[in-house]
Amino acid sequence: MFKKLSIPLIAIWLLVAGKGAALEAGYCGAASYNCCPASCCAPAGDYCQAKSTCCTPCYKTVKEIVWQQECYTCCKTVYDTVVDTVPMTCCKTVFDTCYRDECYSVCRPVFQTCYRDVCYKVCKPVFQTCYRDECCKVCRPVYETHYRDVCYTVCKPVFNTCYRDCCYTVCRPVYQTCYRNVCCTTYKPVFETHYRDVCYTVCRPVCESKVVDVCCGEWKTVSECVLGPVVTKCVRDPGCWEWDCCRCCCVYRPGCCRQVQVQCPPTTVCRQVWCPKVVQKTVCCTRYVQEVRHCQVPYSCCRIEACCTTRQVPYTVCHYEQQTCTRKVPYTTCTMVRQCCSRRVAYPVCRMVEQCYTRRVPYTTCTMVEQCCTRKVPYTTCSMVRECRTRRVPYCVPRTVTYTTCRHVTRCVPRQVQCVMTRCVPHVVCRQVPVQPCCPQTCAQPKPCCSN
């Protein structure tokens, strides 16, 4: 740190000393011309005579400080993040499922469908189609087309395209890229690893045996008689034959429809009834006891270090140059020309023509025929069949399993990196500066002294 501060101080001192030497040479060793007596500024005599008698010019050595850039290499510490894998052994309880066979009885219902014959009468209508002839007159229109000539005048537009010159100004952008130096501050993260004490709870299994009341039983079959549902049926009363004057025949008039409530036959239903029974069994139970344990957990702390750097930022400067261009602009002129045209216009003429024709008109007659039919009515019978079945009942058996897991631990590893830096170093350069020559007469005389 002391060396870095001492180099700029020496450079400033040398610069001031050089400037003082230059000032002393410019003012003949005095601070300025204002402090010299009036006799020194008096005319020396004839210029031509003095020119022939003057001595050769004199030179004085002046020292100047020049700053030069110098590159040097230094070492910088860089931290790399490394992740280590640490194995850890843990225990956990695993439950295995085992099965045992258990027998039980089931009553399965068996349904059987039977049929019985039922006779009923149906009146079936028989339809017959007959025809009769009818004569009628119709007036049919007959259309004829006639034509006549119609004259009309049409104005037809005639378009002509012309061009005229149009001048316009265009501004063309000219872009120029410049650069400026920008100082920016960057922040570098530095990571540090610390440890803290963490408590965690572990559950340890403890096996115990206890007596438990288990509710079990068996199924029993109970038969019940259930009345059949009440169904609403539609019944039609017997009809009669009536004479129809319009058709000149007898027509069958059916009776009225009415709804009758009819109850269906009863059915026997078997259902299962559960009879409970309590039995004591010894059961192995597992309970967990909590234990508190400690471990060291690493965590990383990050702090930010500021670094100042300089970079060149480009920016674009745009100015516009005006340019005159010429283009041809089209325009259209329109003139109307009269033209006489002729066309044929059609018009219809209608006249009525009388025509007589005969058509057959159909009509339908209906007769009712009585018919006896038979149908089969299904009914279901149910019988219970006892079956013996076996099922597998699951139960759990605990066991402790040890397994190994890995956890990741982060740490920082320092390393040295060489980087090249640039600094300015002062150098002293000597050069010859001409000094005002002195004449022999003047050199013999004593030099006037200037007040400080």
FENKA-V39670 format. One record per residue. D_CENTER is the distance of its C-alpha to the mean C-alpha in whole Angstrom. Layout:
BEGIN
d_center=D_CENTER
d_center=D_CENTER
END
This chain:
BEGIN
d_center=55
d_center=59
d_center=59
d_center=56
d_center=58
d_center=61
d_center=60
d_center=59
d_center=62
d_center=64
d_center=63
d_center=63
d_center=67
d_center=68
d_center=66
d_center=68
d_center=71
d_center=71
d_center=70
d_center=73
d_center=75
d_center=74
d_center=75
d_center=78
d_center=79
d_center=78
d_center=80
d_center=83
d_center=83
d_center=82
d_center=79
d_center=80
d_center=82
d_center=83
d_center=85
d_center=88
d_center=91
d_center=92
d_center=95
d_center=92
d_center=91
d_center=94
d_center=95
d_center=96
d_center=99
d_center=99
d_center=96
d_center=97
d_center=100
d_center=97
d_center=95
d_center=98
d_center=98
d_center=95
d_center=93
d_center=91
d_center=87
d_center=86
d_center=82
d_center=81
d_center=78
d_center=75
d_center=72
d_center=68
d_center=65
d_center=62
d_center=59
d_center=57
d_center=54
d_center=54
d_center=52
d_center=52
d_center=50
d_center=49
d_center=47
d_center=44
d_center=43
d_center=39
d_center=38
d_center=36
d_center=34
d_center=35
d_center=34
d_center=36
d_center=36
d_center=39
d_center=40
d_center=40
d_center=42
d_center=41
d_center=43
d_center=41
d_center=43
d_center=42
d_center=44
d_center=45
d_center=46
d_center=49
d_center=51
d_center=54
d_center=56
d_center=57
d_center=59
d_center=59
d_center=61
d_center=59
d_center=61
d_center=60
d_center=61
d_center=62
d_center=62
d_center=64
d_center=64
d_center=68
d_center=69
d_center=72
d_center=74
d_center=74
d_center=76
d_center=75
d_center=77
d_center=75
d_center=76
d_center=75
d_center=75
d_center=76
d_center=75
d_center=77
d_center=77
d_center=80
d_center=80
d_center=82
d_center=83
d_center=82
d_center=83
d_center=81
d_center=82
d_center=79
d_center=78
d_center=76
d_center=75
d_center=75
d_center=73
d_center=75
d_center=73
d_center=75
d_center=74
d_center=75
d_center=74
d_center=72
d_center=72
d_center=70
d_center=69
d_center=65
d_center=64
d_center=63
d_center=60
d_center=61
d_center=58
d_center=59
d_center=56
d_center=58
d_center=56
d_center=57
d_center=56
d_center=53
d_center=53
d_center=49
d_center=48
d_center=45
d_center=44
d_center=42
d_center=40
d_center=42
d_center=39
d_center=41
d_center=39
d_center=41
d_center=40
d_center=40
d_center=41
d_center=38
d_center=39
d_center=36
d_center=35
d_center=33
d_center=33
d_center=34
d_center=33
d_center=36
d_center=35
d_center=38
d_center=38
d_center=40
d_center=40
d_center=41
d_center=42
d_center=40
d_center=42
d_center=40
d_center=42
d_center=42
d_center=44
d_center=47
d_center=48
d_center=51
d_center=53
d_center=55
d_center=57
d_center=58
d_center=60
d_center=57
d_center=59
d_center=57
d_center=57
d_center=58
d_center=60
d_center=61
d_center=61
d_center=64
d_center=64
d_center=65
d_center=67
d_center=66
d_center=68
d_center=65
d_center=67
d_center=65
d_center=63
d_center=65
d_center=64
d_center=64
d_center=66
d_center=67
d_center=71
d_center=73
d_center=76
d_center=79
d_center=79
d_center=82
d_center=84
d_center=84
d_center=86
d_center=84
d_center=86
d_center=83
d_center=83
d_center=86
d_center=85
d_center=85
d_center=81
d_center=80
d_center=78
d_center=76
d_center=76
d_center=74
d_center=71
d_center=70
d_center=68
d_center=70
d_center=68
d_center=69
d_center=68
d_center=67
d_center=69
d_center=68
d_center=66
d_center=66
d_center=63
d_center=63
d_center=60
d_center=60
d_center=60
d_center=59
d_center=62
d_center=61
d_center=62
d_center=62
d_center=62
d_center=62
d_center=60
d_center=59
d_center=55
d_center=54
d_center=51
d_center=49
d_center=48
d_center=47
d_center=48
d_center=46
d_center=47
d_center=46
d_center=45
d_center=44
d_center=42
d_center=42
d_center=38
d_center=37
d_center=35
d_center=34
d_center=35
d_center=33
d_center=35
d_center=35
d_center=37
d_center=37
d_center=38
d_center=39
d_center=39
d_center=39
d_center=38
d_center=38
d_center=35
d_center=36
d_center=36
d_center=36
d_center=39
d_center=40
d_center=43
d_center=44
d_center=47
d_center=48
d_center=49
d_center=51
d_center=50
d_center=52
d_center=51
d_center=52
d_center=51
d_center=52
d_center=54
d_center=55
d_center=58
d_center=59
d_center=63
d_center=64
d_center=67
d_center=68
d_center=69
d_center=71
d_center=70
d_center=71
d_center=69
d_center=71
d_center=69
d_center=70
d_center=71
d_center=72
d_center=75
d_center=75
d_center=78
d_center=79
d_center=81
d_center=82
d_center=82
d_center=83
d_center=81
d_center=81
d_center=79
d_center=79
d_center=77
d_center=76
d_center=77
d_center=76
d_center=78
d_center=77
d_center=80
d_center=79
d_center=80
d_center=80
d_center=78
d_center=78
d_center=75
d_center=74
d_center=71
d_center=69
d_center=68
d_center=66
d_center=66
d_center=64
d_center=66
d_center=65
d_center=66
d_center=65
d_center=65
d_center=64
d_center=62
d_center=62
d_center=58
d_center=57
d_center=53
d_center=52
d_center=51
d_center=48
d_center=49
d_center=47
d_center=49
d_center=47
d_center=48
d_center=46
d_center=44
d_center=44
d_center=41
d_center=40
d_center=37
d_center=36
d_center=34
d_center=33
d_center=35
d_center=34
d_center=37
d_center=37
d_center=40
d_center=41
d_center=43
d_center=44
d_center=43
d_center=45
d_center=44
d_center=46
d_center=47
d_center=49
d_center=52
d_center=55
d_center=58
d_center=61
d_center=64
d_center=68
d_center=69
d_center=72
d_center=74
d_center=77
d_center=77
d_center=80
d_center=83
d_center=85
d_center=89
d_center=92
d_center=95
d_center=98
d_center=100
d_center=97
d_center=96
d_center=100
d_center=99
d_center=98
d_center=94
d_center=93
d_center=91
d_center=88
d_center=88
d_center=85
END
